[in-house]
Amino acid sequence: MKKKAIIIFPVIIGLALITYFLFFQEDEKTTKFTFAEITKGDLNVIISSSGTIQAIKTVDVGTQVSGKIDRLLVDFNSQVRKGQLLAVLDTVVLAASVRDAQSSLDRAKAQYDQAVAVHERNKQLFEKSFMNEVDFIASKTNVQVLLASQKSAVTALERAKLNLGYAYLYSPISGTIINRSVEQGQTVAASLSAPTIFTIAEDLSSMRILTNVDESDIGQIKMGQKVQFTVQAFSDKKFDGDVTQIRLNPNVVSNVVNYVVVVNAENQDKLLLPGMTATVDFYVDFRENVLLIPNSALRFQPTDEMTAEFTKNREKELANLPDSVKQRMQAQGGGRQSGGGMMGRENNHGRRKGMNRVWYFDENNKLQMSIVFAGLTDGKNTEIVRGRNLKEGMKIISGILENDVAPEATTTNPFNPTPQGGSREMRRSF
């Protein structure tokens, strides 16, 4: 009895070792995959940028003369009409200049009248030979000089009156005062450039946004293109606009070439204020209710073992086909008779534009490959224009995991479609 127990014990140990190597070791070598699901939804390709909201037309009102602000008749946010008086500078000095210029003109006019009368008398004397020619020419010249002095005095008077008129600041347009940079009693000095007293926005019911678009994206921006934008003050609201101008003058910021794109937007509710920062989305292209595949599945490259397994399964399937089907496939292209031949031809001659391969397991847990013709992409998902045996909810291989990855993240047969859709968007900020 003891001898039998000694014999049975090694047998049990041997069976345990065999079981371990057959099952547990095999599990350790099992390849685990990550999967991406084919969905159906909308695809938007968007270029994002930011810019500052401005009134479409603004006018700076300044002064051409120096002086103290005597009266301010408007304030911030005041509604003004064209020709309305906004402010008045102190006119004491300017009015004195007008009176002085008027006196100079009167003096010049009197001197001119006197010279004309003297010249008329000298002319009679010269005609009777009682005056020599030199004195007569001097008399005539004096009349011309005093006439020029009179004209100069007239000009000086007009200039003094204009300066007096500049002390009264009128609105050049109808609109809203959005900035006032002086206070009553403050002195302003006009030099080479007129100091700004007021800034008037003509119409705040329409606004514009000046955005900077990178040179790599500017080719996708078109006149009249629709945009949406948000501002921080109303982060849950989207505003609509359209492209009205693409300025050709480039701006170089940190060695990156940008172009200014002007976007116009309606502001009937007066929610948009000058100076707000807007995040603008240019809608470059759009697809509605299409099959979408994550780009990670398109980037997946199979291992040599996967390629060999697929080729072997493909050859078995083709071997069972009727001879007539084989001959027809040979006539269309011999390389199509095997997975290896097809992939070899693609590697030698290059893939067609937009063509990719995706890998998946079918209902029978067999590795399959399908050719996908890709369309529009937003950088994260790609539109499936055409793909054999691909449908919504399918799980496509997107990567290979190591053994230490959590089991719930992997599977060996993902063929359990769960339909799922939704919109896909990608935002690029500048």
C-alpha positions as semicolon CSV with decimal commas, in nm:
position;residue;x (nm);y (nm);z (nm)
1;M;0,000;0,000;0,000
2;K;0,283;0,236;0,082
3;K;0,458;0,153;-0,243
4;K;0,144;0,241;-0,443
5;A;0,119;0,579;-0,271
6;I;0,481;0,655;-0,363
7;I;0,408;0,578;-0,728
8;I;0,085;0,785;-0,743
9;F;0,246;1,099;-0,595
10;P;0,496;1,157;-0,884
11;V;0,217;1,091;-1,132
12;I;0,003;1,364;-0,975
13;I;0,296;1,607;-0,984
14;G;0,359;1,528;-1,350
15;L;-0,003;1,583;-1,444
16;A;0,002;1,917;-1,262
17;L;0,312;2,028;-1,453
18;I;0,161;1,925;-1,784
19;T;-0,159;2,115;-1,704
20;Y;0,041;2,425;-1,614
21;F;0,242;2,429;-1,935
22;L;-0,060;2,353;-2,153
23;F;-0,298;2,610;-2,006
24;F;-0,126;2,870;-1,790
25;Q;0,179;2,915;-2,010
26;E;-0,045;2,943;-2,315
27;D;-0,246;3,217;-2,147
28;E;0,070;3,411;-2,078
29;K;0,153;3,406;-2,447
30;T;-0,193;3,513;-2,556
31;T;-0,182;3,844;-2,745
32;K;-0,414;4,105;-2,597
33;F;-0,550;4,391;-2,802
34;T;-0,709;4,729;-2,756
35;F;-1,006;4,811;-2,974
36;A;-1,166;5,118;-3,127
37;E;-1,535;5,123;-3,208
38;I;-1,687;5,233;-3,537
39;T;-1,959;5,488;-3,466
40;K;-2,200;5,698;-3,667
41;G;-2,236;6,072;-3,622
42;D;-2,144;6,418;-3,745
43;L;-1,791;6,530;-3,823
44;N;-1,680;6,892;-3,808
45;V;-1,338;7,013;-3,915
46;I;-1,275;7,335;-3,728
47;I;-0,994;7,590;-3,719
48;S;-0,989;7,780;-3,390
49;S;-0,844;8,121;-3,325
50;S;-0,898;8,415;-3,094
51;G;-0,943;8,785;-3,145
52;T;-1,072;9,110;-3,002
53;I;-1,425;9,237;-3,053
54;Q;-1,447;9,588;-3,194
55;A;-1,712;9,821;-3,327
56;I;-1,718;9,812;-3,707
57;K;-1,657;10,187;-3,728
58;T;-1,504;10,406;-3,457
59;V;-1,391;10,769;-3,476
60;D;-1,148;10,944;-3,244
61;V;-1,246;11,306;-3,175
62;G;-0,950;11,530;-3,093
63;T;-0,858;11,897;-3,080
64;Q;-0,638;12,098;-3,313
65;V;-0,579;12,379;-3,064
66;S;-0,443;12,386;-2,712
67;G;-0,639;12,507;-2,415
68;K;-0,832;12,423;-2,102
69;I;-1,151;12,217;-2,122
70;D;-1,415;12,472;-2,027
71;R;-1,726;12,255;-2,068
72;L;-1,792;11,881;-2,112
73;L;-2,139;11,817;-2,251
74;V;-2,132;11,434;-2,287
75;D;-2,006;11,137;-2,086
76;F;-1,935;10,764;-2,128
77;N;-2,211;10,574;-2,313
78;S;-2,382;10,896;-2,422
79;Q;-2,579;10,866;-2,745
80;V;-2,481;11,147;-2,980
81;R;-2,591;11,259;-3,324
82;K;-2,383;11,397;-3,608
83;G;-2,301;11,767;-3,555
84;Q;-2,384;11,763;-3,182
85;L;-2,164;11,984;-2,956
86;L;-1,952;11,763;-2,729
87;A;-1,715;11,998;-2,547
88;V;-1,587;12,356;-2,545
89;L;-1,232;12,474;-2,479
90;D;-1,154;12,805;-2,310
91;T;-1,197;13,071;-2,585
92;V;-1,048;13,375;-2,411
93;V;-0,706;13,354;-2,574
94;L;-0,846;13,240;-2,908
95;A;-1,099;13,525;-2,920
96;A;-0,820;13,775;-2,840
97;S;-0,621;13,632;-3,133
98;V;-0,919;13,699;-3,359
99;R;-0,944;14,060;-3,245
100;D;-0,570;14,108;-3,291
101;A;-0,586;13,964;-3,643
102;Q;-0,879;14,191;-3,722
103;S;-0,679;14,494;-3,608
104;S;-0,384;14,390;-3,825
105;L;-0,616;14,359;-4,121
106;D;-0,766;14,703;-4,062
107;R;-0,418;14,856;-4,041
108;A;-0,305;14,681;-4,360
109;K;-0,617;14,793;-4,542
110;A;-0,567;15,158;-4,436
111;Q;-0,204;15,152;-4,544
112;Y;-0,303;15,002;-4,877
113;D;-0,575;15,264;-4,936
114;Q;-0,323;15,540;-4,858
115;A;-0,066;15,393;-5,095
116;V;-0,326;15,367;-5,374
117;A;-0,421;15,735;-5,332
118;V;-0,057;15,848;-5,334
119;H;0,015;15,634;-5,637
120;E;-0,278;15,788;-5,829
121;R;-0,138;16,138;-5,760
122;N;0,214;16,028;-5,859
123;K;0,076;15,883;-6,179
124;Q;-0,061;16,222;-6,281
125;L;0,270;16,387;-6,194
126;F;0,462;16,126;-6,394
127;E;0,239;16,178;-6,698
128;K;0,314;16,556;-6,681
129;S;0,685;16,482;-6,638
130;F;0,690;16,629;-6,288
131;M;0,818;16,294;-6,142
132;N;1,101;16,080;-6,264
133;E;1,050;15,721;-6,359
134;V;1,242;15,577;-6,061
135;D;1,013;15,743;-5,806
136;F;0,706;15,637;-6,001
137;I;0,816;15,271;-6,003
138;A;0,883;15,286;-5,627
139;S;0,531;15,423;-5,571
140;K;0,379;15,144;-5,780
141;T;0,583;14,878;-5,596
142;N;0,471;15,013;-5,259
143;V;0,108;14,964;-5,364
144;Q;0,173;14,598;-5,457
145;V;0,361;14,531;-5,131
146;L;0,083;14,677;-4,918
147;L;-0,176;14,476;-5,116
148;A;0,017;14,159;-5,032
149;S;0,027;14,264;-4,667
150;Q;-0,349;14,312;-4,672
151;K;-0,402;13,964;-4,817
152;S;-0,172;13,817;-4,551
153;A;-0,373;13,996;-4,281
154;V;-0,693;13,850;-4,426
155;T;-0,541;13,501;-4,408
156;A;-0,428;13,555;-4,049
157;L;-0,779;13,662;-3,953
158;E;-0,930;13,354;-4,117
159;R;-0,681;13,134;-3,932
160;A;-0,764;13,297;-3,599
161;K;-1,135;13,248;-3,660
162;L;-1,076;12,881;-3,751
163;N;-0,879;12,826;-3,432
164;L;-1,160;12,984;-3,237
165;G;-1,401;12,746;-3,410
166;Y;-1,179;12,448;-3,319
167;A;-1,246;12,525;-2,955
168;Y;-1,595;12,384;-3,012
169;L;-1,582;12,004;-3,052
170;Y;-1,866;11,853;-3,257
171;S;-1,950;11,488;-3,321
172;P;-1,851;11,381;-3,676
173;I;-2,089;11,080;-3,671
174;S;-2,395;10,952;-3,489
175;G;-2,316;10,684;-3,235
176;T;-2,216;10,606;-2,877
177;I;-1,936;10,760;-2,669
178;I;-1,726;10,458;-2,568
179;N;-1,429;10,652;-2,430
180;R;-1,366;10,996;-2,278
181;S;-1,004;11,069;-2,193
182;V;-1,027;11,417;-2,030
183;E;-1,200;11,587;-1,740
184;Q;-1,349;11,934;-1,721
185;G;-1,078;12,189;-1,636
186;Q;-0,799;11,972;-1,779
187;T;-0,556;12,138;-2,020
188;V;-0,489;11,970;-2,352
189;A;-0,192;12,052;-2,571
190;A;-0,213;12,007;-2,947
191;S;0,127;11,940;-3,106
192;L;0,208;11,730;-3,412
193;S;-0,083;11,495;-3,344
194;A;-0,423;11,591;-3,210
195;P;-0,487;11,451;-2,860
196;T;-0,788;11,219;-2,845
197;I;-1,075;11,358;-2,636
198;F;-1,357;11,115;-2,724
199;T;-1,392;10,780;-2,906
200;I;-1,729;10,730;-3,077
201;A;-1,860;10,395;-3,203
202;E;-2,102;10,444;-3,488
203;D;-2,323;10,137;-3,443
204;L;-2,294;9,873;-3,169
205;S;-2,569;9,655;-3,318
206;S;-2,302;9,506;-3,547
207;M;-1,951;9,417;-3,430
208;R;-1,636;9,278;-3,585
209;I;-1,362;9,047;-3,461
210;L;-1,000;9,071;-3,573
211;T;-0,852;8,721;-3,552
212;N;-0,504;8,591;-3,631
213;V;-0,495;8,275;-3,845
214;D;-0,177;8,074;-3,896
215;E;-0,032;8,058;-4,247
216;S;-0,080;7,680;-4,253
217;D;-0,458;7,726;-4,212
218;I;-0,524;8,050;-4,400
219;G;-0,581;7,862;-4,728
220;Q;-0,894;7,703;-4,578
221;I;-1,050;8,037;-4,486
222;K;-1,290;8,177;-4,748
223;M;-1,494;8,495;-4,784
224;G;-1,845;8,449;-4,647
225;Q;-1,743;8,142;-4,446
226;K;-1,963;8,079;-4,141
227;V;-1,809;8,093;-3,795
228;Q;-1,918;8,053;-3,436
229;F;-1,755;8,217;-3,138
230;T;-1,785;8,248;-2,763
231;V;-1,688;8,512;-2,509
232;Q;-1,605;8,456;-2,143
233;A;-1,892;8,673;-2,024
234;F;-2,143;8,434;-2,186
235;S;-1,950;8,105;-2,200
236;D;-2,267;7,897;-2,247
237;K;-2,383;8,094;-2,552
238;K;-2,256;8,063;-2,909
239;F;-2,266;8,361;-3,142
240;D;-2,277;8,339;-3,521
241;G;-2,070;8,539;-3,768
242;D;-1,918;8,530;-4,113
243;V;-1,583;8,615;-4,271
244;T;-1,589;8,956;-4,440
245;Q;-1,221;9,022;-4,507
246;I;-0,887;8,841;-4,527
247;R;-0,612;9,098;-4,495
248;L;-0,304;9,035;-4,706
249;N;-0,057;9,207;-4,475
250;P;0,117;8,933;-4,269
251;N;0,195;8,957;-3,898
252;V;0,498;8,769;-3,766
253;V;0,461;8,663;-3,402
254;S;0,734;8,442;-3,250
255;N;0,856;8,352;-3,601
256;V;0,506;8,236;-3,697
257;V;0,334;8,410;-3,989
258;N;-0,029;8,503;-3,922
259;Y;-0,292;8,680;-4,127
260;V;-0,572;8,896;-3,991
261;V;-0,920;8,764;-4,071
262;V;-1,213;9,000;-4,007
263;V;-1,536;8,843;-3,882
264;N;-1,862;9,039;-3,866
265;A;-2,136;8,948;-3,619
266;E;-2,479;9,084;-3,533
267;N;-2,522;9,231;-3,185
268;Q;-2,887;9,323;-3,167
269;D;-2,906;9,224;-2,798
270;K;-2,598;9,439;-2,720
271;L;-2,435;9,148;-2,535
272;L;-2,103;9,192;-2,716
273;L;-1,894;9,480;-2,588
274;P;-1,585;9,639;-2,745
275;G;-1,263;9,487;-2,614
276;M;-1,400;9,141;-2,532
277;T;-1,183;8,843;-2,627
278;A;-1,361;8,599;-2,857
279;T;-1,270;8,236;-2,926
280;V;-1,360;8,185;-3,291
281;D;-1,428;7,854;-3,468
282;F;-1,406;7,856;-3,849
283;Y;-1,611;7,568;-3,992
284;V;-1,391;7,437;-4,271
285;D;-1,587;7,124;-4,364
286;F;-1,876;6,915;-4,236
287;R;-2,013;6,563;-4,268
288;E;-2,349;6,458;-4,131
289;N;-2,446;6,109;-4,009
290;V;-2,144;5,921;-4,146
291;L;-1,947;5,621;-4,025
292;L;-1,652;5,730;-3,812
293;I;-1,343;5,536;-3,714
294;P;-1,086;5,653;-3,457
295;N;-0,753;5,737;-3,615
296;S;-0,575;5,502;-3,374
297;A;-0,728;5,207;-3,564
298;L;-0,599;5,343;-3,895
299;R;-0,248;5,376;-3,754
300;F;-0,235;5,017;-3,625
301;Q;0,034;4,797;-3,783
302;P;-0,012;4,417;-3,754
303;T;0,264;4,188;-3,628
304;D;0,425;3,929;-3,852
305;E;0,229;3,657;-3,670
306;M;-0,099;3,837;-3,744
307;T;-0,008;3,875;-4,110
308;A;0,085;3,508;-4,135
309;E;-0,238;3,400;-3,965
310;F;-0,449;3,619;-4,194
311;T;-0,268;3,490;-4,504
312;K;-0,319;3,129;-4,394
313;N;-0,693;3,183;-4,331
314;R;-0,727;3,364;-4,662
315;E;-0,561;3,086;-4,857
316;K;-0,793;2,829;-4,698
317;E;-1,098;3,033;-4,794
318;L;-0,977;3,076;-5,152
319;A;-0,896;2,707;-5,181
320;N;-1,261;2,621;-5,122
321;L;-1,387;2,854;-5,394
322;P;-1,508;2,718;-5,730
323;D;-1,256;2,720;-6,017
324;S;-1,469;2,970;-6,209
325;V;-1,440;3,221;-5,923
326;K;-1,066;3,162;-5,897
327;Q;-1,021;3,223;-6,270
328;R;-1,223;3,544;-6,252
329;M;-1,014;3,668;-5,959
330;Q;-0,694;3,578;-6,146
331;A;-0,817;3,777;-6,445
332;Q;-0,880;4,078;-6,218
333;G;-0,541;4,047;-6,055
334;G;-0,347;3,745;-5,937
335;G;-0,230;3,924;-5,625
336;R;-0,585;3,924;-5,489
337;Q;-0,582;3,547;-5,444
338;S;-0,392;3,573;-5,120
339;G;-0,368;3,817;-4,840
340;G;0,011;3,816;-4,860
341;G;0,004;3,886;-5,234
342;M;-0,234;4,174;-5,194
343;M;-0,036;4,335;-4,915
344;G;0,285;4,275;-5,102
345;R;0,154;4,455;-5,408
346;E;0,046;4,750;-5,195
347;N;0,387;4,771;-5,034
348;N;0,563;4,761;-5,370
349;H;0,347;5,007;-5,557
350;G;0,218;5,225;-5,273
351;R;-0,135;5,271;-5,149
352;R;-0,395;5,480;-5,318
353;K;-0,465;5,814;-5,159
354;G;-0,699;5,777;-4,862
355;M;-0,672;5,397;-4,853
356;N;-0,594;5,221;-4,526
357;R;-0,616;4,871;-4,374
358;V;-0,801;4,790;-4,056
359;W;-0,795;4,463;-3,860
360;Y;-1,071;4,293;-3,662
361;F;-1,207;3,954;-3,551
362;D;-1,521;3,815;-3,713
363;E;-1,804;3,619;-3,551
364;N;-1,596;3,301;-3,569
365;N;-1,302;3,465;-3,389
366;K;-1,098;3,469;-3,709
367;L;-0,861;3,755;-3,779
368;Q;-0,982;3,964;-4,072
369;M;-0,852;4,264;-4,264
370;S;-1,057;4,521;-4,455
371;I;-0,956;4,799;-4,694
372;V;-1,091;5,139;-4,586
373;F;-1,118;5,445;-4,807
374;A;-1,094;5,741;-4,573
375;G;-1,258;6,078;-4,618
376;L;-1,268;6,383;-4,396
377;T;-1,079;6,380;-4,068
378;D;-1,070;6,607;-3,765
379;G;-0,743;6,466;-3,633
380;K;-0,918;6,227;-3,392
381;N;-1,176;6,049;-3,605
382;T;-1,199;5,984;-3,979
383;E;-1,495;5,944;-4,210
384;I;-1,529;5,601;-4,371
385;V;-1,616;5,663;-4,735
386;R;-1,610;5,295;-4,826
387;G;-1,507;4,983;-4,637
388;R;-1,582;4,613;-4,687
389;N;-1,781;4,446;-4,407
390;L;-1,755;4,753;-4,182
391;K;-2,059;4,875;-3,994
392;E;-2,159;5,077;-3,693
393;G;-2,066;4,922;-3,357
394;M;-1,782;4,703;-3,483
395;K;-1,467;4,683;-3,275
396;I;-1,147;4,743;-3,473
397;I;-0,800;4,656;-3,340
398;S;-0,616;4,973;-3,239
399;G;-0,318;4,838;-3,047
400;I;-0,146;4,549;-2,872
401;L;-0,117;4,533;-2,493
402;E;0,139;4,367;-2,273
403;N;0,042;4,097;-2,023
404;D;0,052;4,332;-1,724
405;V;-0,238;4,540;-1,856
406;A;-0,569;4,507;-1,671
407;P;-0,784;4,228;-1,824
408;E;-1,089;4,453;-1,850
409;A;-0,906;4,667;-2,104
410;T;-0,851;4,375;-2,342
411;T;-1,036;4,097;-2,512
412;T;-0,961;3,824;-2,761
413;N;-1,292;3,843;-2,944
414;P;-1,449;4,187;-2,958
415;F;-1,729;4,094;-3,196
416;N;-2,009;4,224;-2,979
417;P;-2,130;4,543;-3,148
418;T;-2,276;4,813;-2,929
419;P;-2,411;5,095;-3,155
420;Q;-2,292;5,434;-3,048
421;G;-2,287;5,770;-3,226
422;G;-2,226;6,138;-3,175
423;S;-2,052;6,441;-3,317
424;R;-1,674;6,466;-3,338
425;E;-1,485;6,794;-3,323
426;M;-1,125;6,905;-3,287
427;R;-1,015;7,261;-3,180
428;R;-0,672;7,415;-3,277
429;S;-0,581;7,731;-3,080
430;F;-0,338;8,018;-3,197
